[in-house]
Amino acid sequence: MKITTKEFNEVMDFSEYLDYYLQKFDRGKTLNGFSDEDLESLRDAVKYNLRGKILVSYKESFFNTHVLIPKKSTNDYMTLKKLCDFFKAVPESSFIDKV
C-alpha cells in the first residue's frame, strides 16, 4: 500500500493517543456513534500494538514523498486510520457518562 508521507505521519501521530481514548471507555464514558464493534477494534489496536507493528515494517520511498506499507500490515493501517479519523472528527466534550 502506498500513501503520502503526510497522511502516514498524521495517522501515526494521532494513533499514539488511542490508549487514552480506550481508558475513557474503560472508566465508564460512552460516545454516540461509536459501536461495540468499533470499541473492540480500538481494544485490539491497543492490545496488539498495531502502531508499533506498522512503524517496524514500513518503508519510505526514495524521495520521502510516500510511505510503503507491506500487504501484511495493510489491514492494521486501515484500522488505525479509521479510528483516528473518527476521533479527530469528534470533540472531546462528546464523551458522556454511562447511565
Secondary structure by P-SEA (a helix, b strand, c coil): ccccaaaaaaaaaaacaaaaaaaaaaaccccccccaaaaaaaaaaaaaaaaaaaaacccccccccbbbbcccaaaaaaaaaaaaaaaaacccccccccc
